[in-house]
Amino acid sequence: MHYQLSFWEHDAFFRDLDLLVIGAGIVGLNAALRFREKNPKARIMVLERGPLPIGASTRNAGFACFGSMTELLDDLATLEEHQVWNLVRRRYDGLQRLRRRVGDKALEFRQLGGYELFRAGEEDIYVRCLDQMNSFNRELSSLTGEKETFQVADEKLGAFCFSGVEHLIWNKAEGQIHTGNMMRRLLELARKADIDVLGGIPVEQLADQAVVTQQGWTIPARQIIVATNGFARHLLPGLSVEPARNQVLVTEPLADLPFRGTFHYDRGYVYFRNIGNRVLLGGARHLAKAEETTSEFGMTETIQGALQKLLHTVILPGYPDVSVTSRWSGIMGVGTTKQPILHPVNDHTLAAVRLGGMGVAIGSLLGEEAADVLTGG
């Protein structure tokens, strides 16, 4: 619905904005908070298209991870080795910044470790991982403080009760968080820092030192950060970023769930974890990549069927009657490389997008870097 702002509304909310951030996710809120730290008297506003940050920040699986072994091997196919390890360092740095800003208690951070599954017929990729394990661990030791960040963990297969899984590789530095509580705390920090966060205001167009909203309002600002990740091409069609939908399901609680931690499968395309005694399972977009290259939320029979089959035949084979109590989808921003985009649109506008499915890890860092660019370092 189009309507004009009153004098009072414009004067009270939108006058003399020093920074306008589009997108109230991990990147956008960290950018606003960092800008506040460097500009104590600035007027800062964050606009969000939904009533809550609805892209991926509150709709992901809550993995505090920086790359499974097969995912890193996949990255090495599109990036130089030094680029891959620089990206891993940035992810790890981002996680530490997130933990410092939000706090482990608010995050519900639990360093239970992360496991990668290898099923029958996947011996070749497992052997490739074994061949690279020592070199990967040497690269990671300065980050994690561990001599062996990645370890073979086949001895845990019996206790986990999976079916058809022949090998496990454990990353002891990985953890899990509650992403809803993460975002709630970031919003609280923004309010305490006198940053206005307004939901339900989709931005439809960028103008010269201004944005135009779906309501037809033109809101001027001296500087603008576009932090809309998977939705970025709506405002900046020339950017090399595409939306990628991930579908997720959560089961009912199980009294004797046999595993705890985060779990990866097939280059990180499939993932699951415990939430208390429930199982969260998501991903599998590579099974219908064209269909899942969309910014529309929703569920499909192809992906949900594949997830449920994996749930019943591999993850919980001893629970044939377990029911699914919740399903949702989230929209990531991806591209031909997993390098994030920090790109000046013009002298006053900066894009900080394309988190490559690693928003929890790298989002805090990218947001802070965007604010640093606009404030001269």
C-alpha positions in Angstrom: 0.0 0.0 0.0 1.4 3.4 -1.0 0.9 6.4 1.2 2.8 9.5 2.1 4.8 9.9 5.4 3.5 12.7 7.6 5.9 15.5 8.5 6.0 14.1 12.0 6.9 10.6 10.8 9.6 11.8 8.5 11.0 14.2 11.1 11.0 11.7 14.0 12.2 8.6 12.2 14.0 9.3 8.9 15.6 12.8 9.2 19.4 13.1 8.9 20.3 9.5 8.8 24.1 8.9 8.7 23.8 5.2 7.9 20.9 3.2 6.5 21.3 -0.6 6.5 19.1 -2.8 4.4 18.6 -6.1 6.0 18.4 -6.9 9.7 20.3 -10.2 9.6 23.7 -11.1 11.0 25.6 -8.9 8.5 23.3 -5.9 8.8 23.1 -5.8 12.6 26.8 -6.3 13.0 27.5 -3.6 10.5 25.2 -1.2 12.3 26.7 -2.1 15.7 30.3 -1.6 14.4 29.3 1.7 12.8 28.0 2.8 16.2 31.2 1.9 17.9 33.1 4.1 15.5 30.5 6.9 15.3 28.9 7.4 18.8 26.7 10.3 17.7 25.6 8.9 14.3 21.9 8.4 13.4 21.7 4.7 12.3 18.7 2.8 10.9 18.2 -0.8 9.8 15.3 -1.6 7.5 14.0 -5.2 7.3 11.5 -6.5 4.7 9.7 -8.9 7.2 8.5 -8.5 10.8 11.6 -10.6 11.7 14.9 -11.1 9.9 13.4 -13.6 7.4 16.2 -14.5 5.0 18.5 -17.0 6.5 19.8 -15.6 9.8 16.9 -17.1 11.9 16.1 -19.9 9.5 19.4 -21.8 9.3 20.5 -24.9 11.2 22.6 -23.1 13.8 26.0 -24.7 12.9 29.1 -22.9 14.3 31.3 -24.4 11.6 33.9 -23.4 9.1 33.9 -26.3 6.6 33.8 -30.1 6.6 36.6 -31.9 4.9 34.6 -32.8 1.7 33.4 -29.2 1.6 36.9 -27.9 1.8 38.0 -30.3 -0.9 35.1 -29.0 -3.0 36.3 -25.4 -2.4 39.8 -26.3 -3.6 38.2 -27.1 -7.0 37.2 -23.5 -7.5 39.7 -21.5 -5.5 43.4 -21.4 -5.1 44.7 -23.2 -1.9 45.7 -19.9 -0.2 42.2 -18.5 -1.0 40.6 -21.5 0.6 42.6 -21.2 3.8 42.1 -17.4 3.9 38.4 -18.0 3.7 38.5 -20.6 6.5 40.4 -18.1 8.7 37.8 -15.5 8.0 35.0 -17.9 8.9 36.7 -18.8 12.1 37.4 -15.2 12.9 33.8 -14.4 12.3 32.7 -17.1 14.7 34.9 -15.7 17.4 33.6 -12.2 16.8 30.0 -13.4 17.0 30.7 -15.2 20.3 32.4 -12.2 21.8 29.6 -9.8 20.8 26.6 -12.0 21.6 28.1 -14.2 24.4 28.1 -18.0 24.5 25.2 -18.0 27.0 22.9 -16.0 24.8 24.0 -18.1 21.8 23.5 -21.3 23.7 26.9 -22.3 22.2 27.8 -25.9 22.7 31.1 -27.2 21.4 30.0 -30.7 20.9 32.0 -31.2 17.7 30.9 -31.8 14.2 30.9 -35.1 12.3 31.1 -35.9 8.6 29.4 -39.1 7.4 30.6 -41.4 4.7 28.2 -44.1 3.4 28.8 -47.3 1.5 30.2 -46.6 -2.0 31.9 -43.4 -0.8 35.3 -45.0 -0.1 37.1 -42.9 -2.7 36.2 -39.5 -1.2 36.9 -40.8 2.3 40.4 -41.9 1.2 40.9 -38.5 -0.3 40.0 -37.0 3.1 42.5 -39.3 4.9 45.2 -38.3 2.4 44.6 -34.6 3.2 43.9 -34.8 6.9 47.4 -34.1 8.1 47.9 -31.1 5.9 44.5 -29.7 6.8 45.2 -30.1 10.5 48.5 -28.3 10.0 46.7 -25.4 8.4 44.1 -25.3 11.2 46.3 -25.7 14.2 47.1 -22.0 14.5 43.4 -21.2 14.4 41.9 -23.9 16.7 44.9 -24.5 18.9 44.5 -28.2 18.2 47.1 -30.5 16.6 44.3 -32.6 15.2 41.2 -30.6 14.4 40.0 -33.4 12.1 40.1 -37.0 13.4 38.7 -40.3 12.3 35.8 -41.2 14.7 34.6 -44.6 13.4 34.5 -45.9 17.0 31.4 -43.8 17.6 29.3 -45.4 14.9 27.9 -48.1 17.1 26.7 -45.6 19.7 25.1 -43.3 17.1 23.1 -46.1 15.6 23.2 -44.9 12.0 22.4 -47.3 9.2 24.8 -47.7 6.2 27.4 -45.2 7.5 30.8 -46.7 7.3 33.1 -43.9 8.4 33.0 -40.7 10.5 35.4 -37.8 10.6 35.2 -35.6 13.6 35.9 -31.8 13.8 36.4 -31.1 17.5 36.3 -27.3 17.0 32.8 -27.2 15.7 29.7 -26.3 17.8 26.0 -25.5 17.6 24.0 -22.4 18.5 20.4 -21.2 18.9 20.1 -18.8 15.9 16.8 -17.4 17.1 18.3 -16.4 20.4 21.4 -15.1 18.5 19.2 -12.7 16.5 17.1 -11.7 19.5 20.3 -10.7 21.4 21.7 -8.8 18.4 18.4 -6.9 18.2 18.6 -6.1 21.9 22.2 -4.8 21.4 21.1 -2.6 18.5 18.3 -1.1 20.6 20.7 -0.4 23.5 23.0 1.3 21.0 20.2 3.6 19.9 20.0 2.0 16.5 16.5 2.0 15.0 15.4 -1.3 13.5 12.2 -1.2 11.6 10.5 -4.4 10.2 7.9 -4.7 7.5 9.6 -2.1 5.2 10.8 -3.8 2.0 13.2 -1.6 0.0 12.3 -1.7 -3.7 14.9 0.6 -5.2 18.2 2.3 -4.5 18.5 6.0 -5.4 21.2 8.6 -5.0 21.9 8.6 -1.3 18.4 7.3 -0.7 16.2 4.2 -0.9 12.6 3.9 -2.1 10.5 1.5 -0.1 7.5 -0.7 -1.1 5.3 1.9 0.6 6.5 4.5 -1.8 8.6 6.4 0.7 11.9 7.9 -0.3 14.3 7.7 2.7 17.6 9.7 2.3 20.8 8.6 4.1 24.4 9.8 3.8 25.6 6.2 3.5 23.9 2.9 2.8 24.8 -0.8 3.3 22.9 -3.5 1.3 23.0 -6.6 3.5 20.2 -8.6 1.9 22.3 -11.7 0.9 20.1 -14.0 -1.1 17.8 -11.2 -2.1 20.6 -8.8 -3.2 19.9 -9.0 -6.9 16.5 -7.5 -6.4 18.3 -4.2 -5.7 21.5 -4.9 -7.5 20.8 -7.1 -10.5 24.4 -7.0 -11.7 25.9 -8.7 -8.6 27.2 -12.2 -9.0 25.0 -13.7 -6.3 22.0 -16.1 -6.6 19.3 -17.1 -4.1 19.5 -20.7 -2.8 16.6 -22.1 -0.9 17.3 -24.7 1.8 14.5 -26.7 3.3 14.5 -27.9 6.9 12.5 -30.2 9.1 12.5 -30.9 12.8 11.2 -34.1 14.5 9.3 -34.6 17.7 11.4 -35.1 20.9 12.9 -38.6 21.3 13.5 -39.8 24.8 16.7 -41.7 23.9 18.2 -39.9 21.0 21.6 -41.6 20.5 23.7 -38.7 19.3 24.6 -35.1 20.0 26.5 -32.6 17.8 26.4 -31.3 14.3 26.6 -33.6 11.3 27.5 -33.0 7.6 27.0 -35.2 4.5 27.8 -34.9 0.8 30.1 -31.7 0.8 27.9 -30.0 3.3 24.8 -30.1 1.1 23.0 -32.2 3.7 23.2 -31.5 7.4 21.6 -32.5 10.7 22.0 -32.0 14.4 20.2 -32.5 17.7 18.1 -29.7 19.2 17.8 -31.1 22.7 16.2 -34.5 22.0 14.8 -33.5 18.6 16.6 -33.9 15.2 16.9 -31.0 12.8 17.6 -32.1 9.2 18.0 -29.9 6.2 19.6 -29.1 2.8 19.7 -31.5 -0.2 19.1 -28.6 -2.6 21.7 -30.1 -4.9 19.1 -32.8 -5.8 17.0 -30.1 -7.5 19.3 -27.2 -7.9 17.3 -25.3 -10.6 14.1 -25.6 -8.6 15.9 -24.4 -5.4 17.6 -21.4 -7.1 14.7 -19.2 -5.9 14.0 -16.4 -3.4 10.5 -17.8 -2.8 10.0 -19.6 0.5 8.3 -23.0 0.4 8.5 -26.8 0.5 8.7 -29.3 -2.3 7.9 -33.0 -2.5 11.3 -33.7 -4.0 13.4 -32.3 -1.2 11.1 -33.1 1.7 10.8 -36.7 0.4 14.6 -37.0 0.1 15.1 -35.6 3.6 12.5 -37.9 5.2 14.0 -40.9 3.4 17.4 -40.1 4.8 15.9 -39.5 8.3 14.2 -42.9 8.4 16.7 -45.1 6.6 20.1 -43.6 7.7 19.8 -41.2 10.7 17.0 -42.8 12.8 16.5 -46.3 11.4 15.4 -47.5 14.8 12.5 -45.0 14.9 10.2 -45.8 12.0 7.3 -43.9 13.5 9.1 -40.7 14.4 7.0 -37.7 13.3 8.0 -34.3 11.9 6.6 -31.4 13.9 8.0 -28.4 12.0 9.2 -27.5 8.5 10.4 -24.3 7.0 12.8 -22.9 4.4 15.4 -20.2 4.3 17.1 -18.3 1.5 20.9 -18.2 1.2 23.1 -16.2 -1.1 25.5 -18.2 -3.2 27.7 -17.9 -6.4 30.3 -19.6 -8.4 32.7 -19.1 -5.5 32.2 -19.0 -1.8 34.1 -15.7 -1.4 31.7 -13.1 0.1 31.1 -9.9 -1.8 32.1 -6.6 -0.2 31.5 -4.3 -3.2 31.1 -0.5 -3.5 28.0 0.3 -5.5 28.9 4.0 -5.6 30.5 6.6 -3.4 27.8 6.3 -0.8 26.5 2.7 -1.0 28.2 -0.7 -0.2 27.0 -4.2 -0.8 27.9 -6.9 1.8 26.4 -10.2 0.6 26.9 -13.7 -0.7 27.7 -15.6 2.4 27.8 -19.0 0.7 25.8 -20.9 3.3 28.3 -19.8 6.0 26.4 -16.8 7.4 26.7 -17.8 11.1 30.5 -18.1 10.6 31.4 -15.2 8.4 28.4 -12.8 8.8 29.7 -10.9 11.8 33.1 -10.3 10.2 31.6 -9.2 6.9 29.2 -6.8 8.6 32.1 -5.2 10.6 34.2 -5.0 7.5 31.4 -3.1 5.7 31.2 -0.6 8.5 35.0 -0.2 8.6 35.0 0.6 4.8 32.5 3.3 5.2 34.3 4.8 8.2 37.7 4.7 6.6 39.1 1.6 8.4 
